[in-house]
Amino acid sequence: MFRNMYDTDVTVWSPEGRLLQVEYAMESVKQGSACIALRSSTHSVLGALKRSVSELSSHQQKILEIDDHLGIGIAGLTADARTLAKWMRNECLNHKYVYGTSMPTGRLATDLADRHQRTTQTYVRRPYGVGLLLASFDKNGPHVFETCPSGNVYECYATAIGARSQSGRTYLEKHYESFPTCSKDDLIMHALRALVGCVAGDGELTKENGSVAVVGKDEKFTLIEGDELQPYLDRLELEGGNNNGGGGGEEEKDDDDEEEDEAKEEDAMET
Amino acid sequence: MSLSLQSGGSSSRVSASSFSATGTGIVAAANAAGNQVTTRPITTGTSVLGIKYRNGVMLAADTLVSYGSLAKYKNARRLLPVNSRTLIGASGEYSDLQSISDLLIANALEDRCTADSLYEEDNTNEECAKEVWSYLRAVMYQRRNKMNPLWNDVIVAGFQQNPDGSTSDTPFLGTVDKIGTAYEDDMLATGFGGYIALPLMREKYRPDMEEGEARALLEDCLRILFYRDCRALNRVQIAKVTKEGGVLVSEPYELDTFWDYKGYVSTKAGMGTDGGW
């Protein structure tokens, strides 16, 4: 860890024009377990790797439903994400009460980014240590948005955040052009294949640590976990894909800028 | 154009007539916080009519804004587009209508400037009529709960929206009153028109009416309102929303009226009645 005389407060600039506290918060997103999102022309899909603090504990929830048409995947501090999720659910309910329709994703994403940004400019605050992926289907179709602690917001065809997410991103970058015409199941398979690349070391994507959610036209936000996920994992197995080291991981070979994340101690706060 | 042919006038507009009776009545009262709130309207517009027809929705209203019983402004527009596919019309306090219109237009501008999607070219961020109507309902209800209502009965016209954001073929017509009561119907009328015009519209309405028929019906209703409503005028506007053409509001124009009925022409004296209508 590098200590710096300009990193004691979030509102203090470093001479290089950086806000180090904000960058540290961004780092906390990179330590969280991977989360990916992608969309076709009819569906949006979230995928995440769940962590558990010990063999005896349950896995920490990574995908949260916000409304019938919208959900989030999180990487970073879970507690921060819960606060934000509560606020987002409230915003969606308010919108439904006032306008009688569901919240447009873009508006929620920018409002969320504004919330992130506010903490980077206010004394005695700290940035939210969490990155969020929003996946939705609203009146303008399917959407995927990414927000990060710095207050930036990006709309994407597909994206990945969290530990080892670069290999997932590489997979998505390679295949995103085929996503628009994908069926719901195909999109889920793409999500799983991208996730497999993000599994640590000799680990495996299982129905316990995998988590997928899908939302689409006339289809409410649905979480697919545990036994419901198994058929998809079986399909992945059939392709020979569920093995982090080889098999379906052929895409990960061209990881020109793979992150250094060997010494990632699994912090209980982060998922 | 003669405005005071009849004495008496509508008893339905209690607040307006009591205002004119007392001259400079107290128009505002203090609420608990010591702020002044509206307790009666000052400058008022009368009825607004709305009807669905085969491929659109049509609104009609006259252009008179009264100051009590005085016909103060005779070219005031009470049918206002709030975005490219939504139209509102309101009776009641005219300044409150201006305020509502400003609010809705500001919201529409914000919607245009904060695009939801960076990718879709024709991204329809714009609120559909139903959203405008629902939003107005929330605003009106909130204001009445603050004991400071916006003194209007508003009619919102436009089109329903498909779940995918495209404009559907189904027209939308809804109303919100000054206490936040909101409902939809195939034909609506506010103010005095609720008593005089609405029964006529119900009688003549067909879902497959052509635009011309709808317009003729509304003009007839406006004419009848002009005859019977002392706060009405024969200078009117008609506005429509169609799926293809969006919102279209006519310039004010005058309706032909016919005053040669025997009852109008001959004096009442000596007819063996009490001289009233």
Boltz contact constraints between the chains, C-beta under 6 A:
constraints:
  - contact:
      token1: [A, 98]
      token2: [B, 135]
      max_distance: 6.0
  - contact:
      token1: [A, 98]
      token2: [B, 138]
      max_distance: 6.0
  - contact:
      token1: [A, 99]
      token2: [B, 131]
      max_distance: 6.0
  - contact:
      token1: [A, 99]
      token2: [B, 134]
      max_distance: 6.0
  - contact:
      token1: [A, 99]
      token2: [B, 135]
      max_distance: 6.0
  - contact:
      token1: [A, 100]
      token2: [B, 134]
      max_distance: 6.0
  - contact:
      token1: [A, 101]
      token2: [B, 131]
      max_distance: 6.0
  - contact:
      token1: [A, 104]
      token2: [B, 116]
      max_distance: 6.0
  - contact:
      token1: [A, 106]
      token2: [B, 116]
      max_distance: 6.0
  - contact:
      token1: [A, 106]
      token2: [B, 117]
      max_distance: 6.0
  - contact:
      token1: [A, 139]
      token2: [B, 165]
      max_distance: 6.0
  - contact:
      token1: [A, 140]
      token2: [B, 116]
      max_distance: 6.0
  - contact:
      token1: [A, 140]
      token2: [B, 117]
      max_distance: 6.0
  - contact:
      token1: [A, 140]
      token2: [B, 123]
      max_distance: 6.0
  - contact:
      token1: [A, 140]
      token2: [B, 165]
      max_distance: 6.0
  - contact:
      token1: [A, 155]
      token2: [B, 118]
      max_distance: 6.0
